[in-house]
Amino acid sequence: MDPLIRILRLVDSDGSTVCYLYEATVRAKEKLRKLKESDGVKYFTILDLFDVRVEKNIIQPIHVLAATLNPKNLFDGGFFIETSIVVQTQESIVAIMVPPKDCDQFTAKIVEYRMRSPRLFNIKRKSMMKTNHPRI
């Protein structure tokens, strides 16, 4: 039940955890699927409840975009998010939160960030990412 406890800790913490929540739910789902393979009867219900709760109550597009923009996931083989999910999430966020006049600029900034622009990610900033990011 460790993956579920991690999610509860992230959701209930006082700090900013939005960029870690999506990754934690994906990893928990993977772990529950593996457990279901070994004891399907026991974990089938848990996995089913987990999937429903994650999709309806926990993960929103902002969580996926935050995970996408988390520097930890851009460097050193961090958590991989499928391109189709990234694009779908970005489009959803743009439609909901970005004024139409700012859409092009927003998208350009996201692309610059995701392409690991040296202007944004110099040596000092990369070093700070390794020492200042909390672990899940």
C-alpha positions as CSV (number, residue, x, y, z in Angstrom):
1,M,0.0,0.0,0.0
2,D,3.1,2.2,0.0
3,P,2.2,3.9,-3.4
4,L,-1.2,4.9,-2.1
5,I,0.3,6.3,1.1
6,R,2.7,8.4,-1.0
7,I,-0.2,9.9,-2.9
8,L,-2.1,10.6,0.3
9,R,1.0,12.3,1.7
10,L,1.4,14.4,-1.5
11,V,-2.3,15.4,-1.5
12,D,-2.3,16.2,2.2
13,S,1.0,18.0,2.5
14,D,1.4,21.8,3.0
15,G,4.1,22.1,0.3
16,S,3.7,22.4,-3.4
17,T,3.4,18.9,-4.8
18,V,1.4,19.5,-8.0
19,C,4.3,18.6,-10.2
20,Y,4.8,15.2,-8.4
21,L,1.2,14.0,-8.1
22,Y,0.7,12.8,-11.6
23,E,3.9,10.8,-11.5
24,A,3.0,9.3,-8.1
25,T,-0.4,8.2,-9.4
26,V,1.1,6.6,-12.5
27,R,3.7,4.7,-10.4
28,A,1.0,3.6,-8.0
29,K,-1.1,2.3,-10.8
30,E,1.9,0.3,-12.2
31,K,2.6,-1.2,-8.8
32,L,-1.1,-2.1,-8.3
33,R,-1.2,-3.8,-11.7
34,K,1.8,-5.9,-10.8
35,L,0.2,-6.9,-7.5
36,K,-3.0,-7.7,-9.4
37,E,-1.0,-10.1,-11.6
38,S,0.1,-12.0,-8.5
39,D,-3.2,-12.0,-6.6
40,G,-6.0,-10.8,-9.0
41,V,-8.9,-11.3,-6.7
42,K,-7.4,-9.2,-3.9
43,Y,-6.1,-6.3,-6.0
44,F,-8.7,-6.1,-8.8
45,T,-11.1,-4.1,-6.6
46,I,-8.4,-1.9,-5.3
47,L,-7.1,-1.1,-8.7
48,D,-10.6,-0.5,-10.1
49,L,-11.4,2.0,-7.2
50,F,-8.0,3.6,-7.6
51,D,-8.5,4.2,-11.4
52,V,-12.0,5.7,-10.8
53,R,-10.8,8.0,-8.0
54,V,-7.7,9.2,-9.9
55,E,-9.6,10.0,-13.0
56,K,-12.5,11.7,-11.4
57,N,-11.1,13.3,-8.2
58,I,-7.4,13.6,-8.2
59,I,-5.6,14.2,-11.5
60,Q,-6.6,17.2,-13.5
61,P,-4.8,18.6,-16.7
62,I,-2.9,21.0,-14.5
63,H,-1.2,18.1,-12.7
64,V,-0.1,16.5,-16.0
65,L,1.2,19.8,-17.3
66,A,3.1,20.5,-14.0
67,A,4.7,17.0,-14.3
68,T,5.6,17.8,-17.9
69,L,7.3,21.0,-16.9
70,N,9.0,19.6,-13.8
71,P,12.7,20.1,-14.5
72,K,13.4,16.7,-12.8
73,N,11.5,15.1,-15.6
74,L,13.4,16.9,-18.3
75,F,16.9,15.9,-17.2
76,D,18.7,12.8,-16.0
77,G,16.2,10.3,-17.4
78,G,13.3,11.6,-15.3
79,F,9.7,10.4,-15.5
80,F,8.6,10.0,-19.2
81,I,5.2,11.3,-20.3
82,E,3.8,10.3,-23.7
83,T,3.9,13.1,-26.2
84,S,0.2,12.6,-27.0
85,I,-0.7,13.1,-23.4
86,V,1.5,16.2,-23.2
87,V,-0.1,17.7,-26.3
88,Q,-3.7,16.9,-25.1
89,T,-3.0,18.4,-21.7
90,Q,-1.4,21.5,-23.1
91,E,-4.4,22.1,-25.4
92,S,-6.8,21.6,-22.5
93,I,-4.9,24.1,-20.4
94,V,-4.7,26.6,-23.2
95,A,-8.4,26.4,-23.9
96,I,-9.3,26.9,-20.2
97,M,-6.6,29.2,-18.8
98,V,-4.9,31.1,-21.5
99,P,-6.5,34.2,-23.1
100,P,-6.7,33.8,-26.9
101,K,-4.4,36.7,-27.5
102,D,-1.7,35.0,-25.4
103,C,-1.9,31.4,-26.9
104,D,0.9,31.8,-29.4
105,Q,3.3,33.2,-26.8
106,F,2.3,30.6,-24.2
107,T,2.9,27.8,-26.6
108,A,6.3,29.2,-27.7
109,K,7.4,29.5,-24.0
110,I,6.3,25.9,-23.3
111,V,8.3,24.7,-26.4
112,E,11.3,26.7,-25.4
113,Y,11.2,25.2,-21.9
114,R,10.6,21.6,-23.1
115,M,13.5,21.9,-25.6
116,R,15.7,22.6,-22.6
117,S,16.8,26.0,-23.8
118,P,20.4,26.8,-22.6
119,R,19.1,30.3,-21.8
120,L,16.8,28.8,-19.2
121,F,18.8,25.8,-18.0
122,N,22.4,26.9,-17.5
123,I,24.9,24.9,-15.4
124,K,24.1,26.7,-12.1
125,R,20.3,26.1,-12.5
126,K,20.9,22.4,-13.4
127,S,23.0,22.1,-10.2
128,M,20.2,23.7,-8.1
129,M,17.6,21.3,-9.5
130,K,19.6,18.3,-8.2
131,T,19.9,19.7,-4.7
132,N,16.7,21.7,-4.2
133,H,13.9,19.4,-5.5
134,P,12.0,17.3,-3.0
135,R,11.9,13.5,-3.6
136,I,8.7,11.5,-3.7
